[in-house]
């Protein structure tokens, strides 16, 4: 059999690098690019480069942003005395969709996981402690996933935060155990936020 | 709620343009791009542009190629007296995986579909008739999907090809009716190829 089109194969491999994209989906997307106009393809390519170049971490909450300080941290209407600690930027997106939470966030960029070699030092925990040590913080809501690693990280954080005399809470178990916060519906997330309890 | 990161949103929209990519998948892929290194992201972007710029239609069989003439049409070992007519380039990919077919292809780039406003003039039928009219073609295998539109297109082609006195065949119904050739397994495709019957 003759070799197939190299640049198409290469594009499919690039799609295959992305999370959750299998071999067949990658090839389907590569074919799909060929159906775009040349301008649309150029715009697509530019969007990939732009996103990577413009987006960095917010120096305060460590969430992804394309501004100096992210839109939540720079919003004067948000309550800075409440910090919601999340695993990743996707959970911020999910929480913001609830439209009921008016505090700020702190993104850990992972969970403590000795099995996968993730130690507390690799997470943005130091930055969280700095924020809390500056005072003015009344409550830290630990909104990690209700999984073994999420719970372990929550316990670890609650111990670290004890000296600062802040209220440390956890989302209520409205979220189904073992699930991923990213895929929770708005109502479930809202219930979980309302029923949060002190650790 | 404050606006979310614009360049990330834009990238997700770009992914959402691709066939079969929903809103959540598009956002997951956009986040996934941020986990690539800057070099990897640039390479990804380049692959999109390259594929679109380098790939065009083979002047003979109308399949996608990045050469002057595609790898099948330029392969001297392929039997030019047999043409397998397919709907799109993806089906060529599926057929080539069988590794049993030694003829050439002709890609229609669609199926006749009055419901969707696709007329025979929009397909590469003229180019097929030109190839057949040059003589030397003994058999045309119409390998369109076993759906209403696929069958209608096959009937239409068989009528057009009658004056040329070539054998017009259709893949055997080894392929499950209503399915998409792209996802057929190799053995099923091979059986369908072996049991092909004259229209």
Interface residues (C-beta under 8 A of the other chain):
Chain A: X1 X2 X3 X4 X5 X6 X7 X8 X10 X11 X13 X14 X17 X18 X19 X20 X21 X24 X25 X27 X28 X29 X30 X31 X32 X33 X34 X35 X36 X38 X40 X41 X42 X43 X44 X45 X46 X47 X48 X49 X50 X51 X52 X53 X54 X55 X64 X65 X66 X71 X72 X75 X89 X90 X93 X96 X97 X99 X183
Chain B: X1 X2 X3 X4 X5 X6 X7 X8 X10 X11 X13 X14 X17 X18 X19 X20 X21 X24 X25 X27 X28 X29 X30 X31 X32 X33 X34 X35 X36 X38 X40 X41 X42 X43 X44 X45 X46 X47 X48 X49 X50 X51 X52 X53 X54 X55 X64 X65 X66 X71 X72 X75 X88 X89 X90 X93 X96 X97 X99 X183
